[in-house]
Amino acid sequence: MNKKKLYCQIMVSLFILAAAVYGGEIKNETFSKYYNKAKDVMMYQMTMEDIKSAGTYVSTALTGAPAKVVSAVTKLNEASKYGAPIDEKSEEQIKQVHAVAGGMVIASGKDKERGLYIEIKHDDGISIYGNLTDIGVVEAERVQRGEIIGSYDTRSEKEFYYELSENL
């Protein structure tokens, strides 16, 4: 079995197990069955053969888990209040910068620490985007979630700056 795939499956298993332990009661019967089996296995001393057997069982049972987890995380991100400031997956050298949520531009300009920057006030927070290549909004302008507000050049000497302060 591919080591990278095995590590991925182990990480997914640990993530699911941690979520189940932290989340309390498990309502999904299939998930509950695998969780209880993993919990039982972890509660006694295991030989190397037991570990290999459990690893084979878990990797077989969770073959489709990575895709399912990615799908669940994607849905969760789409449903969350704040979006992503830039598309990390894009291979473009100049990346578009997006407002993570609707709000009003309260500041923009240039300073020593953040270079070209934009500050947006949201209902319950402030987002700051810095080291931009250009700015596409002006102060007092209302923006919507996902709206392009500027751009960032990945070839720049400075890293893209992003900060989100919530519950202000």
N, C-alpha and C positions, 0 to 999 in steps of 0.2 A: 504494500500500500504506500502511496505517496506520502512522505513525511509532512509536507506542507498541508495536505488535505487532512491528515490525521490531527495535526496541531489545530487546524481550523475547527474540526469537529469537537475536539476536546474543549477548546475555548467556548464554542457554542453551548456545549453541554454544561460547562461551569456557569456560563451566563444564565442559562435556563434554570439551573439548580439554584443559583443565587437569587434570581427573580422569584422563584417559587418560595424559597425560605423567607425572603424579605416580604413578599406579597401576602403570606399567610395561606389561607385556604385556596386549594386548587379546584377549580370547577370543571375543567376539561378532563374527561375520563381517561383518554389516551395519555395525555400529559401526566395525569396523576399516577397512572400505572408505571410509567418510566421513572417518574420522580421517586415513587415509593421503592422501586427496585434499586435505584441508585443509592437511596438512603440506607436500605438494608445492607447493601454491599459495603458501604462506607462504615458501618457500625461494628464490623468484626475484623480481626487480624486476617490479612490476606497473604497467600503465598504468591510467588511469581506467576504460577499457572493460573491462579484465581484472577490476578490482575490482567493477564493476557486474555483470558476468557471474557471477563467483564468488558475489556476494551473492544474486543471483537463484537460482543453483543451490542454495546452502545454505538459503535461506529456503524453497524448494520442498521440499527433502529433509527439512527439520525441521519441517514444518507441524504434525505431531502431537506434537512433542517437549515443549512446555510441559506438556501434560496428562500425558504419560508421566513427566516429571521430578517433577511434583507428586505423582503416584501413588507413585513410588519414594521420594521424601522422606517421604511420609506413612507408608509401610511401614517405613522406617528408623526414624522417630520412635517408631512403635508397638513396634518391636523393641528400642529402646534401653533402657538401664537406668533412666533418669530420664525422667519425663513433664513436662508443662507445669504451672506453678503456677496459672495462670489461663487461661481461654479468651479469647484476644485477639479472636477473631471475634465473640464474643457482643456483641449490641447493648444488653444490659441495663446499667443504670447501676450497680447493685450486682452485682459479680461474685463468684462463689464461688471460694474459694482452695482448691486441692487439694494434698495431699501429693505431691511429685514421685516418691517411692519409699517403700517400707515402712520403718518404723523406730520409734523411741521419742521422744516429746516430752521434751526435756531442760530446756527453759525456755520460759516464756511470761510475758507481763506488759506493762509499759510502761516505755520509757526515752526520753531526750531525742532521740536520733538516729533511732530506728526507730519511735517511737510505740508503738502496740499491736503486739506481735510474737510470733512462735512460732519456736522452734528445734527441729529434729528431727535426731537422730543416726541415720544409716543405717549399713549394714555398713562402708562405706568412705568416708563423707563426712558432712557436716553441711549441712542446708539451713536458711536463715533467711528468714522472710516478715515484712515490716514495713509500717507505716502502714495497718494493718487497721482495719476498722470494728468488727468483733467477732471474738472467739476462741471456737471451738467445741470445743477440746480442753483437757486439763489435763496438768500435768507427770506423767511416768511412764506416760502412756497410750500404748499401742501403736497405730500407724496403718498402714493399707495404702496402696499406691500408688493415687492417684486419689481417696482419701477426702476429703470436705469437712472442712477444719480451721478455716475462718473465712470472712470476706468482706471485700471492698474496695469502697469507694464511689468511682467514677470522678470524681465531682464534688468530691472532696476537694482541698484546697489542696496536699497532698503526693502525690507520685508513689508508686505501688506499689513496695515495696522487696523485692528477691529476691536472695539470694546462695547459691551452692552451692560448697562447698569439698570437693573430692574427695581420695581417697587419704590420709586422716589416720591 
